[in-house]
Amino acid sequence: MIDERYSLEVFLKQAENSEANESLIDQLSQEIQNELHLVLSKKVEDIVNKLNAMGHSLKPYTEPLPGDINYRDDSNNNGYVCNLRLGVDTIISVGFQDTVDSVDD
């Protein structure tokens, strides 16, 4: 859950401690990934249902995890055949007070 643990005040207090700040950023990234997974899972399931209503036979290929949702319409009759596959991979990028050295032209 995204809450006050990720407030500006908390980030500023930890700004001098790069390990603590990195840990906070990692935690926030995971929280964002988890929240998006709840939304994306439902939407992907809706899309899979629409495609299956049009004749496909998509089913989960792996256990859906935050950031990694996979479906396949596959069979193994007389050799493996994958008719359609659908994968949703999400990448979350979070940073705080990144510094860049300026270069004069």
MODELLER restraints for C-alpha pairs under 7 A, 6 or more apart:
rsr = mdl.restraints
at = mdl.atoms
rsr.add(forms.Gaussian(group=physical.xy_distance, feature=features.Distance(at['CA:1:A'], at['CA:31:A']), mean=5.90, stdev=0.5))
rsr.add(forms.Gaussian(group=physical.xy_distance, feature=features.Distance(at['CA:2:A'], at['CA:31:A']), mean=6.28, stdev=0.5))
rsr.add(forms.Gaussian(group=physical.xy_distance, feature=features.Distance(at['CA:6:A'], at['CA:28:A']), mean=6.93, stdev=0.5))
rsr.add(forms.Gaussian(group=physical.xy_distance, feature=features.Distance(at['CA:11:A'], at['CA:21:A']), mean=6.72, stdev=0.5))
rsr.add(forms.Gaussian(group=physical.xy_distance, feature=features.Distance(at['CA:14:A'], at['CA:20:A']), mean=6.20, stdev=0.5))
rsr.add(forms.Gaussian(group=physical.xy_distance, feature=features.Distance(at['CA:14:A'], at['CA:21:A']), mean=5.46, stdev=0.5))
rsr.add(forms.Gaussian(group=physical.xy_distance, feature=features.Distance(at['CA:15:A'], at['CA:21:A']), mean=6.05, stdev=0.5))
rsr.add(forms.Gaussian(group=physical.xy_distance, feature=features.Distance(at['CA:25:A'], at['CA:94:A']), mean=6.30, stdev=0.5))
rsr.add(forms.Gaussian(group=physical.xy_distance, feature=features.Distance(at['CA:25:A'], at['CA:95:A']), mean=6.57, stdev=0.5))
rsr.add(forms.Gaussian(group=physical.xy_distance, feature=features.Distance(at['CA:29:A'], at['CA:92:A']), mean=6.06, stdev=0.5))
rsr.add(forms.Gaussian(group=physical.xy_distance, feature=features.Distance(at['CA:29:A'], at['CA:93:A']), mean=6.92, stdev=0.5))
rsr.add(forms.Gaussian(group=physical.xy_distance, feature=features.Distance(at['CA:29:A'], at['CA:94:A']), mean=6.20, stdev=0.5))
rsr.add(forms.Gaussian(group=physical.xy_distance, feature=features.Distance(at['CA:33:A'], at['CA:66:A']), mean=5.90, stdev=0.5))
rsr.add(forms.Gaussian(group=physical.xy_distance, feature=features.Distance(at['CA:33:A'], at['CA:67:A']), mean=6.43, stdev=0.5))
rsr.add(forms.Gaussian(group=physical.xy_distance, feature=features.Distance(at['CA:33:A'], at['CA:92:A']), mean=6.69, stdev=0.5))
rsr.add(forms.Gaussian(group=physical.xy_distance, feature=features.Distance(at['CA:34:A'], at['CA:66:A']), mean=5.64, stdev=0.5))
rsr.add(forms.Gaussian(group=physical.xy_distance, feature=features.Distance(at['CA:37:A'], at['CA:66:A']), mean=5.08, stdev=0.5))
rsr.add(forms.Gaussian(group=physical.xy_distance, feature=features.Distance(at['CA:37:A'], at['CA:67:A']), mean=6.71, stdev=0.5))
rsr.add(forms.Gaussian(group=physical.xy_distance, feature=features.Distance(at['CA:48:A'], at['CA:58:A']), mean=6.48, stdev=0.5))
rsr.add(forms.Gaussian(group=physical.xy_distance, feature=features.Distance(at['CA:52:A'], at['CA:58:A']), mean=6.29, stdev=0.5))
rsr.add(forms.Gaussian(group=physical.xy_distance, feature=features.Distance(at['CA:56:A'], at['CA:73:A']), mean=6.57, stdev=0.5))
rsr.add(forms.Gaussian(group=physical.xy_distance, feature=features.Distance(at['CA:57:A'], at['CA:73:A']), mean=4.96, stdev=0.5))
rsr.add(forms.Gaussian(group=physical.xy_distance, feature=features.Distance(at['CA:58:A'], at['CA:71:A']), mean=5.73, stdev=0.5))
rsr.add(forms.Gaussian(group=physical.xy_distance, feature=features.Distance(at['CA:58:A'], at['CA:72:A']), mean=4.94, stdev=0.5))
rsr.add(forms.Gaussian(group=physical.xy_distance, feature=features.Distance(at['CA:58:A'], at['CA:73:A']), mean=4.24, stdev=0.5))
rsr.add(forms.Gaussian(group=physical.xy_distance, feature=features.Distance(at['CA:59:A'], at['CA:71:A']), mean=5.17, stdev=0.5))
rsr.add(forms.Gaussian(group=physical.xy_distance, feature=features.Distance(at['CA:59:A'], at['CA:72:A']), mean=5.56, stdev=0.5))
rsr.add(forms.Gaussian(group=physical.xy_distance, feature=features.Distance(at['CA:59:A'], at['CA:73:A']), mean=6.36, stdev=0.5))
rsr.add(forms.Gaussian(group=physical.xy_distance, feature=features.Distance(at['CA:60:A'], at['CA:70:A']), mean=5.95, stdev=0.5))
rsr.add(forms.Gaussian(group=physical.xy_distance, feature=features.Distance(at['CA:60:A'], at['CA:71:A']), mean=4.34, stdev=0.5))
rsr.add(forms.Gaussian(group=physical.xy_distance, feature=features.Distance(at['CA:60:A'], at['CA:72:A']), mean=6.40, stdev=0.5))
rsr.add(forms.Gaussian(group=physical.xy_distance, feature=features.Distance(at['CA:61:A'], at['CA:70:A']), mean=5.46, stdev=0.5))
rsr.add(forms.Gaussian(group=physical.xy_distance, feature=features.Distance(at['CA:61:A'], at['CA:71:A']), mean=4.87, stdev=0.5))
rsr.add(forms.Gaussian(group=physical.xy_distance, feature=features.Distance(at['CA:61:A'], at['CA:72:A']), mean=5.66, stdev=0.5))
rsr.add(forms.Gaussian(group=physical.xy_distance, feature=features.Distance(at['CA:62:A'], at['CA:70:A']), mean=6.03, stdev=0.5))
rsr.add(forms.Gaussian(group=physical.xy_distance, feature=features.Distance(at['CA:64:A'], at['CA:70:A']), mean=6.80, stdev=0.5))
rsr.add(forms.Gaussian(group=physical.xy_distance, feature=features.Distance(at['CA:67:A'], at['CA:89:A']), mean=5.08, stdev=0.5))
rsr.add(forms.Gaussian(group=physical.xy_distance, feature=features.Distance(at['CA:67:A'], at['CA:90:A']), mean=4.53, stdev=0.5))
rsr.add(forms.Gaussian(group=physical.xy_distance, feature=features.Distance(at['CA:67:A'], at['CA:91:A']), mean=6.70, stdev=0.5))
rsr.add(forms.Gaussian(group=physical.xy_distance, feature=features.Distance(at['CA:68:A'], at['CA:88:A']), mean=5.91, stdev=0.5))
rsr.add(forms.Gaussian(group=physical.xy_distance, feature=features.Distance(at['CA:68:A'], at['CA:89:A']), mean=4.83, stdev=0.5))
rsr.add(forms.Gaussian(group=physical.xy_distance, feature=features.Distance(at['CA:68:A'], at['CA:90:A']), mean=6.84, stdev=0.5))
rsr.add(forms.Gaussian(group=physical.xy_distance, feature=features.Distance(at['CA:69:A'], at['CA:87:A']), mean=5.59, stdev=0.5))
rsr.add(forms.Gaussian(group=physical.xy_distance, feature=features.Distance(at['CA:69:A'], at['CA:88:A']), mean=5.07, stdev=0.5))
rsr.add(forms.Gaussian(group=physical.xy_distance, feature=features.Distance(at['CA:69:A'], at['CA:89:A']), mean=6.55, stdev=0.5))
rsr.add(forms.Gaussian(group=physical.xy_distance, feature=features.Distance(at['CA:70:A'], at['CA:86:A']), mean=5.77, stdev=0.5))
rsr.add(forms.Gaussian(group=physical.xy_distance, feature=features.Distance(at['CA:70:A'], at['CA:87:A']), mean=4.34, stdev=0.5))
rsr.add(forms.Gaussian(group=physical.xy_distance, feature=features.Distance(at['CA:70:A'], at['CA:88:A']), mean=6.45, stdev=0.5))
rsr.add(forms.Gaussian(group=physical.xy_distance, feature=features.Distance(at['CA:71:A'], at['CA:85:A']), mean=5.69, stdev=0.5))
rsr.add(forms.Gaussian(group=physical.xy_distance, feature=features.Distance(at['CA:71:A'], at['CA:86:A']), mean=5.11, stdev=0.5))
rsr.add(forms.Gaussian(group=physical.xy_distance, feature=features.Distance(at['CA:71:A'], at['CA:87:A']), mean=6.29, stdev=0.5))
rsr.add(forms.Gaussian(group=physical.xy_distance, feature=features.Distance(at['CA:72:A'], at['CA:82:A']), mean=6.82, stdev=0.5))
rsr.add(forms.Gaussian(group=physical.xy_distance, feature=features.Distance(at['CA:72:A'], at['CA:84:A']), mean=5.87, stdev=0.5))
rsr.add(forms.Gaussian(group=physical.xy_distance, feature=features.Distance(at['CA:72:A'], at['CA:85:A']), mean=4.29, stdev=0.5))
rsr.add(forms.Gaussian(group=physical.xy_distance, feature=features.Distance(at['CA:72:A'], at['CA:86:A']), mean=6.31, stdev=0.5))
rsr.add(forms.Gaussian(group=physical.xy_distance, feature=features.Distance(at['CA:73:A'], at['CA:82:A']), mean=5.79, stdev=0.5))
rsr.add(forms.Gaussian(group=physical.xy_distance, feature=features.Distance(at['CA:73:A'], at['CA:83:A']), mean=5.44, stdev=0.5))
rsr.add(forms.Gaussian(group=physical.xy_distance, feature=features.Distance(at['CA:73:A'], at['CA:84:A']), mean=5.13, stdev=0.5))
rsr.add(forms.Gaussian(group=physical.xy_distance, feature=features.Distance(at['CA:73:A'], at['CA:85:A']), mean=6.15, stdev=0.5))
rsr.add(forms.Gaussian(group=physical.xy_distance, feature=features.Distance(at['CA:74:A'], at['CA:81:A']), mean=5.52, stdev=0.5))
rsr.add(forms.Gaussian(group=physical.xy_distance, feature=features.Distance(at['CA:74:A'], at['CA:82:A']), mean=4.11, stdev=0.5))
rsr.add(forms.Gaussian(group=physical.xy_distance, feature=features.Distance(at['CA:74:A'], at['CA:83:A']), mean=5.82, stdev=0.5))
rsr.add(forms.Gaussian(group=physical.xy_distance, feature=features.Distance(at['CA:75:A'], at['CA:81:A']), mean=5.44, stdev=0.5))
rsr.add(forms.Gaussian(group=physical.xy_distance, feature=features.Distance(at['CA:75:A'], at['CA:82:A']), mean=6.54, stdev=0.5))
